Amino acid sequence: MEFQLFNDKLKVTVNSKGAELTKIIYDQKQYLWEADPSVWPRHAPVLFPVVGKLKNDSYTNQGNSYELTQHGFARDMEFSFGFKTNTEIQLTLTQTEESLKKYPFEFKLDIGYKLVDDTIVCSYRVDNTSLNDPLYFSIGAHPGFKIPLDPSEAFEEYELLPEGRNNYRVTSLNNGLITDLTKELQLSSGKLKLSKELFDTDALVFENGQVNSVELRSNVTGHGVRLESDLWPYFGIWSKKGCDRFVCLEPWFGIADHENSTQNLTQKKGIIKLEPKGIFNAKYTIQLF
C-alpha cells in the first residue's frame, strides 16, 4: 500500500512494503531513482537486520547456522500501519514465523518519515522485545537519487560535497566484503566530481564516522540533495558499475562482513547488541534544494 505525505514544498510517497520511500517531488522534479528493474529495482530500501553482504550469505549464532541475503529481509517485508498525518507517518515490523527461521530474534522496528519544510526527517527505532535474550542487529539507509535531475544535464556535471575535509580513507571491497586495504580519496576544494568510473570497484565505503553529511549537487542548475547523518559510524556512496543514472547516499549503523569473518553474528564488525527490553534510536535527514 502506498501512502502520500505533503506540505508546501514536498510531495512524498511511502510504500508499506519495506517502509520504502518511492517518490520525492520537490520543485516539480522527482528526486528519487525510479527503480528501473533492468538497472537497480529499488528506490530507498531500509537495511535490517544486516547492512551489506555476509560472508557466504550466512552467519552463526549459538552454534546454529542461518542463511541471510545481502542487506537483510526488512526491505522485502510488509510493514504494518502505525499512524499518519499529512506530513508524518510511522510503519512497524515485528518478527514473523518466517523471519525467525533465518533470524532467531524478537524485535520491533519502527520506521518514521516527517516532512519539515524542504526536509524529510527519517527516523529508525529498534526495540528488543525479548525479556531474556540480547538482540544483535545492524541497520542502515540506502536512498538512491536520480542523476541527472534535468534531461539537459549530464551525470558528470554533478558533484559530491562531503562536509569538513579534503582527504578521506576509503575501505576497499572484495566481492562485496570489506578488506584491510584502504585507499586515499582526495577532493578538490571539498568537491568530488561524479564519473561512471568512480564506482568501478563497487561502493565508496567510509568507516570511523568520516562522513556526517554530504551534498549531491548539479554544478549547472544548483539543484541537489543534502543528506545529514550525524554520528552514524559508517557511510557508503554507490552506483551500479557503468551506470550514469543514479547515486545512492547510505548512512549505516553496521557494515558488510570482513572477508576473513568468523561469521559469528555476536563478533561481527559494527554489530549492535541491544539488551532485553532495550531501545535503539537513530535518524537522518534528506534536504532538497
ZIGI-V93875 format. One record per residue. N is the residue number from 1. RES is the residue in one small letter. NEAR is the number of other C-alpha atoms within 10 Angstrom. D_LAST is the distance of its C-alpha to the last C-alpha in Angstrom with 2 decimals. Layout:
n res near d_last
N RES NEAR D_LAST
N RES NEAR D_LAST
//
This chain:
n res near d_last
1 m 10 28.31
2 e 12 24.77
3 f 15 23.17
4 q 16 20.44
5 l 19 18.09
6 f 19 16.17
7 n 13 15.03
8 d 10 13.81
9 k 15 10.15
10 l 20 10.84
11 k 19 13.80
12 v 22 14.93
13 t 16 18.26
14 v 21 20.36
15 n 17 23.67
16 s 22 26.65
17 k 18 27.75
18 g 23 26.36
19 a 31 24.05
20 e 26 21.43
21 l 24 17.94
22 t 23 18.38
23 k 20 15.55
24 i 21 11.93
25 i 16 11.11
26 y 18 7.91
27 d 13 8.35
28 q 10 11.65
29 k 13 10.64
30 q 18 12.09
31 y 23 10.16
32 l 24 13.36
33 w 24 16.35
34 e 19 19.03
35 a 16 21.84
36 d 10 24.14
37 p 8 27.45
38 s 6 28.78
39 v 11 26.11
40 w 15 24.72
41 p 11 25.33
42 r 19 22.84
43 h 21 19.24
44 a 26 18.76
45 p 21 22.29
46 v 24 23.50
47 l 25 25.97
48 f 22 29.15
49 p 26 31.88
50 v 28 31.39
51 v 26 28.58
52 g 23 29.37
53 k 21 32.81
54 l 26 36.16
55 k 22 39.11
56 n 13 41.09
57 d 14 38.71
58 s 17 40.89
59 y 23 41.62
60 t 15 44.56
61 n 15 44.98
62 q 8 48.35
63 g 7 50.16
64 n 8 48.65
65 s 15 46.45
66 y 13 43.48
67 e 14 41.36
68 l 21 37.58
69 t 16 35.17
70 q 18 31.99
71 h 24 29.32
72 g 24 31.77
73 f 18 32.32
74 a 24 29.80
75 r 20 27.39
76 d 15 30.31
77 m 14 31.67
78 e 17 31.42
79 f 23 30.05
80 s 15 31.68
81 f 15 30.03
82 g 13 29.66
83 f 11 28.03
84 k 16 25.28
85 t 11 23.82
86 n 13 21.19
87 t 18 18.49
88 e 18 20.28
89 i 21 22.53
90 q 21 24.87
91 l 23 26.80
92 t 20 29.81
93 l 21 31.83
94 t 19 35.30
95 q 16 37.90
96 t 13 39.91
97 e 8 43.27
98 e 9 41.61
99 s 16 39.11
100 l 11 42.01
101 k 12 43.74
102 k 17 41.09
103 y 21 39.71
104 p 15 42.51
105 f 20 40.53
106 e 19 39.88
107 f 22 36.32
108 k 15 33.84
109 l 21 30.16
110 d 21 27.66
111 i 21 24.06
112 g 21 21.79
113 y 24 18.32
114 k 21 17.09
115 l 24 14.17
116 v 17 13.34
117 d 14 11.00
118 d 15 7.44
119 t 18 9.21
120 i 22 12.06
121 v 16 15.04
122 c 21 17.30
123 s 16 20.86
124 y 19 23.95
125 r 16 27.48
126 v 23 30.64
127 d 20 34.08
128 n 23 37.30
129 t 20 39.50
130 s 16 42.61
131 l 11 45.31
132 n 10 46.76
133 d 14 44.67
134 p 19 41.63
135 l 24 38.51
136 y 21 37.15
137 f 24 33.63
138 s 24 30.35
139 i 26 26.95
140 g 26 23.58
141 a 25 20.34
142 h 24 19.64
143 p 24 16.33
144 g 27 16.05
145 f 24 12.96
146 k 22 13.75
147 i 25 14.07
148 p 22 14.07
149 l 23 11.69
150 d 13 13.73
151 p 8 17.52
152 s 7 18.04
153 e 15 16.43
154 a 17 18.21
155 f 21 17.61
156 e 15 18.93
157 e 16 16.32
158 y 25 13.82
159 e 19 14.31
160 l 22 14.29
161 l 21 14.04
162 p 22 16.01
163 e 15 16.50
164 g 12 19.90
165 r 15 22.22
166 n 15 23.23
167 n 13 25.81
168 y 17 25.62
169 r 17 28.35
170 v 18 27.61
171 t 18 30.11
172 s 20 31.78
173 l 20 32.35
174 n 12 35.54
175 n 12 35.34
176 g 19 32.51
177 l 19 34.39
178 i 22 33.60
179 t 17 36.13
180 d 10 37.32
181 l 11 36.02
182 t 15 32.96
183 k 10 31.58
184 e 10 29.74
185 l 12 26.23
186 q 14 25.80
187 l 16 22.50
188 s 11 22.44
189 s 9 20.89
190 g 15 18.83
191 k 19 17.46
192 l 18 18.72
193 k 17 18.69
194 l 20 18.54
195 s 17 21.81
196 k 15 23.71
197 e 12 26.37
198 l 17 24.19
199 f 18 25.00
200 d 14 28.61
201 t 14 30.02
202 d 18 27.73
203 a 22 24.83
204 l 19 24.00
205 v 22 25.34
206 f 22 24.86
207 e 19 27.40
208 n 11 28.29
209 g 15 24.92
210 q 21 23.72
211 v 24 20.04
212 n 19 18.46
213 s 22 14.79
214 v 19 13.13
215 e 20 10.00
216 l 26 10.13
217 r 25 8.84
218 s 22 10.41
219 n 14 12.72
220 v 11 13.33
221 t 12 10.38
222 g 11 7.80
223 h 19 5.50
224 g 22 5.40
225 v 20 6.05
226 r 20 7.98
227 l 22 11.31
228 e 22 13.72
229 s 23 17.36
230 d 15 19.57
231 l 18 23.24
232 w 22 23.02
233 p 19 25.77
234 y 22 24.67
235 f 28 21.65
236 g 21 21.60
237 i 20 19.55
238 w 19 21.06
239 s 22 21.35
240 k 18 24.61
241 k 14 26.98
242 g 12 26.88
243 c 16 23.79
244 d 18 20.95
245 r 19 18.93
246 f 23 16.99
247 v 25 16.40
248 c 22 16.95
249 l 27 15.85
250 e 21 18.78
251 p 29 19.82
252 w 26 23.54
253 f 22 26.45
254 g 26 28.95
255 i 28 29.48
256 a 24 31.63
257 d 26 35.36
258 h 20 36.95
259 e 18 39.16
260 n 11 42.14
261 s 18 41.21
262 t 13 44.15
263 q 20 42.20
264 n 15 43.18
265 l 21 40.21
266 t 18 41.18
267 q 14 41.06
268 k 21 37.83
269 k 14 35.41
270 g 21 32.50
271 i 20 34.19
272 i 20 33.85
273 k 15 37.12
274 l 17 36.92
275 e 17 40.23
276 p 17 41.76
277 k 15 39.94
278 g 15 37.19
279 i 15 33.49
280 f 13 30.44
281 n 10 26.96
282 a 16 23.63
283 k 19 19.95
284 y 19 16.58
285 t 20 13.03
286 i 20 10.00
287 q 18 6.68
288 l 23 3.79
289 f 13 0.00
//
